[in-house]
Amino acid sequence: MTRFKNILLVIKQTAFESYSQLKLRGQAPKALRWKRLESRYNAHKSCVTDLIDILKSEDVSFKCVNRVDLDRQHLHDIDLLISVGGDGTVLSSSHFLDAGTIPLCGINSDPTTPSETDVEKKQDERRSHGALCMFGSNSLKSGVHSLLHSDLKPQSRNRISITVKSAFSETHLVPCLNDILVAHPTPASVSRFRMGWLQQIRDSAPLTDGKVRKRLYGDTTRVGGEIFEVKKSFNAWSSGMWVSTSTGSSAAMSAAGGTRMKWDSPQLQYLIREHLIEKGESQDIIDRSAGMLNPRSRLHLRWNSLEGRIYLDGSHLFHELELGDEIIISGGAPPLRLFMGNENET
């Protein structure tokens, strides 16, 4: 008997499949290395076939769906989601688990071998990255057995909560496991925003009082029917801003100069990219260009560029911004239950 009865397999679409579709339309890049792409496709398909055979031998019900076709209707009655691909498949699958009740396990279907990590080679031979995966195709049988039969418990990984307040609406975006990037869609353009921290105003009843009105004017915002004061705000011209969880702190945040965090830290980390510091800028403003957000803190951005985007766990999913939009960021999203291998704990 297995501890999971209904499993959903989310299977990535490989680059070979995507480029083959472009080739049929005469739009595939000329420099593609088709033999290598096909080799990676075959490795991925072999992993999927082997996984299905293993699950068929177990007393478990399962169904498969392509990553690009995944929809909330596929989550009905399942008690485990297995993503087959790499970190990107884990991240895209996690966006559908916004309630945090269904556990997720990632399988790296085409892991990079040690001989392929040499970045000085003329050609980049690296394959799928699997930092968020429990195991890879090279340990498939033992990994599946441990997942289905052992008492291994999923880790609780915190996620980023993002709300975008526009002129006439509030939009709650999917919770993000790794990081978000708030930036102008053109990399060479300046990202302009005003950043501050929200503090709830609990004495908002006497709004007819002139003193209260003066204190509120221009320094407050209303989110979810509650009034907040924007504290310690300042204007920033930059290349955008990263916000990461502890899970994502070892990825883009670390590469941008941020701090690697322990995986179980409840804090978020933010970093303004290439912050333009004016002559005479106070040290306090410079110090606030990067830092940690406590679990109860809410970061507030007022977008001051004509265009903007919030990129959610990579480049595939994003939300468009326009001048005047407000962005509220916190660690208040439901955590994700993620199975991890010991070697992947960051």
N, C-alpha and C positions, 0 to 999 in steps of 0.2 A: 504493500500500500504506500502511496505517495502522499505527502502533505498538501499538495495542490491538485485540484480536480479539473479545473478549466483554465487552460493556458492560451494566451494569444501570442503568436510569433509575428513580430514586425520585421520585415526583411528589406534591407536597403536596395535601391536600384544602383547598380554599379556604373562607373564612368563609361565602360565599354557599351553598356546598353543605351546610355544617354547619347553618346557620340554616334552610335550606329543609327539612331533616329535622325540625327543631323546629317549623317552621310547620305541617307536616302533622299534628303531634300537638297543635297549639294552644298551644305553649309558647314561641314566638318572642317576644322583647321587642318592645313596641309602637313603640319609638323607632328601630328599625332603618331605615337609609337604603337601601332595596332597590335603587334604580337605581344607586347608587354601588357597592354590593356586586356587582351583576351586571356592571358595567363592569370591575371588578377581576377578576372571574371570567373574563370574555371575554378580557382581556389575558393572563391566565395560560394559558388554553386555547390561545390563538393562539401563544404561545411554545412550548407543548408540541407543537402540530401542526407548526410550522416546524422544530423540533428533530428530530422524527421524520423529516420529509421530507429534511433534510440528512443524517441518518445513513443513510437508505435509499440515498442517492446515493453513499455511501462503501462501501468493501469491509470492512464490519464487521458483526458479529452483535450484536444488542441485544434486550433485553426490558424491559418496563415493569412497575412495581408501585406501588400507592398507598402513600404514607408510612405510613398506619395499618395496612397489611397486611404491611409489611416483616418478614421473618423470616430467620433464618440460612440456611435452605434455599435462599433466593434468591441467596446468595453463591457457590454452588458453581460453580467453573470461570470466574468472572469475573475480569478483570484491571483493571477500572476501574469505579468507581461514580460516577455523575453524579446529583446532587440538583437538582431543579427546583422552585424556590420562593423561599425567602429563607434567612436565617441559621438559623431554627428547623429547617428541613429539613436543612441541613448538620449541625447539632448532633445531631438525632435519628438521622441516618444514621451518624454517626461512632461512636455507641454500639455498633453492630453490628460495627465494624471494630476490635475490641479487640486483635487481634494486631498491627495496624499494618502488615500486608503488602500490603493492597489500597489503592491511592491513591484519593483522593476529590476531585472537582471540583464546586463549587457554581455554579449558574446562577440569577441573580436574574430571576425571570419577570415581575415587576411592579415595576420600580424607581421610587422617588420622583423626581419631576422637580423642578428648582430652584424652580419657582413654588409647589410644594406644601409647602415647608419652613417657611413662615411660621407660627410657633406662636401669633401674636397674632390669627389669624383666628378667627372665631366657631366654625367647624367645623374639626376636625383632618383635614387632607387627606393626611397622610403615608401612604405605601404600604409596600411591603416593604423592609426594611433588608437590605443585602447586603455587610456588611463582611467576611464570610467567603467570599464568592463570587468566582470568578475573573473573570466578566464577566456582563453583563446581556442582556436580550432585545433591547436596542437595538444590540448588536454581536454578534449570535448567530452569523452565518455566519463572520465572521473569527475569532471566539473558538473555535468548534468546529474550524476548520481549524488554528489554532495548537495546540490541544490534541492533535489527532490526528497532525499531521505535523511539528511543530517538535521541537527538542531540549530544549524547556522541561522542567525537572525540578520535581517537587513539593517543597515545603518540609517539613522535619521539625519538627512542632509538638509541644512537650511537653504531657503530660496529667497529670491528678490521679489518683492511686491511692487508693482508699478501702476500708478493711476495717472491718466492724462486728462486734465480738465481744460476743455475748450470753451468757446463762448456760450454754447447752449447744451453741452453734454459732458459727462464724465465717462471715461472708458477705462475699464480694468483689463490690463494686458495679462497674458499668460505668465505664471510664475517662472522665474529663470533660475536654473541650477548652477550655471557657470558665471556668466557676466552679462552686462549690457553696455553698449556704447551709445552715447548721446552725442550726435555730431551732425554737421552739415553734410549732405549727400555727396558734395564735391570735395575731395580731400584737400585741394589747394585753397578752399574758401575758409574764411574765419567763422568759427562757431561762437556766437554771442549769446550770453545768457546771464541772468542774475541768480545767484545761489545763496540760499539761507537755510535755516533750520526752523521747523514748525513747533510752536508751543501752543497747546490748546488754551483758549480763553474760557474760563468757567464762570466769569462774572458778566456774561453777555446779556443778561436780562435787562438792565437799565439802559437800553440803547437810546433813550430820549435824553439822557444826560449829556450835555454839551462836552464835558471833559472826556467822557468815554468815546464819543464820536470822534473827537480830535485825536485820541490815542489810536483808534481803529483805522482812521482814514489812511489809505495808501500802504499800510504795513500789514494787512491781514488778507486772508483768503478763506473761503468756505469750501469744505470738502466733506462729502457725505452728510450734509446737513449740519456739520459742526464748524465753528469759527476758530481759526488759528491765527496767531500772530507770527509773522516771519521775522526771526531773530538773526542778528549777526550777518545780514546779507551784504553781498558785494557783487559788482559787475565783473565779468570775466570775458576776455577775448582769448581764444585758444583754438586748438584743433579738436575740441570736444572733451568728453569726460568718460572714463571707465568707472563702472561700479561692479564689484565682484563679490561673490560669496567666498567662504573659506575654501570650498571645493575648487572654485575657479581661480583662486589666487596664484596657483602655480602655472597658469596658462598665460593669456595676454597681459594680465595685470603684472605678473612677475617680469615679463619681457619688456614692459613699459617702465620698469623701475620701481614697481610696488613691492610689497612685503609678502613672502610666502607665509601662510597661516596654517595652524593645525586644523585638520579636517573637521574637528568637532567644535570649532569656535563658533559662537552664535553671532559674531559681529559681521558686518559688511565692511568693505574697504572701497574708498573712492580715490580717484586720481585725475586731476585736470591735465590733459595732454598739452604740452608745449604752451603753457600759460604765459601770455604776454604780460610781463611785469613792468609797469610804468616807473619812470625815475621818481624816486621819493615815496614809492609804495611802502606802506607800513609792514613791519615784520609779521604782524598778526595776520595780514592778508596772505602773505607768502606762506606762512605756516598752515593756513587753511586750504591751500591748494591740493593737499592730500591728507588722508587720515582715515580713522575708523569710525564706523557708525554703531552705536550700541543698539541692542535689540529693540528698544523702545523709541529710538530716534527716528525722525522723519526728515529726509532731505527734500528741499523744495527748489525747483528750478523754474524760472520764468524765461521762456525761449524768446530771444530778441533778434534772431535772424529771420529772413523772409521764408527760408526753407529749413527743414531739419528732419532727422530720422532718429528713432530709437531702434538699434539693432539688438535683437533678443537671442542670446546664445549663438552668435555667429551672424553670417550675412544673409542666410536664406529667409529669415523671418524678421520683418521690421514694421514699425508704425510711423506713418508720416506726421510731421509736425509743421505748424505754421506760426507766424509771428503772434505772440501773445499767449500761446498755450502754456499751461502750467503742468509741471511733472512732479509727482510726489513719489518718493522712493523710500522703501523701508524693508526690514527683514521680516515683515509680518505675514508672508505667504505661508500656507501649510507646508511643512517639511516633506521631502520626498523619502520614501522607504527604498533604499538602494542597496542591492547586494554587491559587495566589493570583495576582491581578493586581497590578502594581506599585503602583497607587494604593491598594490595600487593605493594604499592609504597615504594621503598627502597631508 
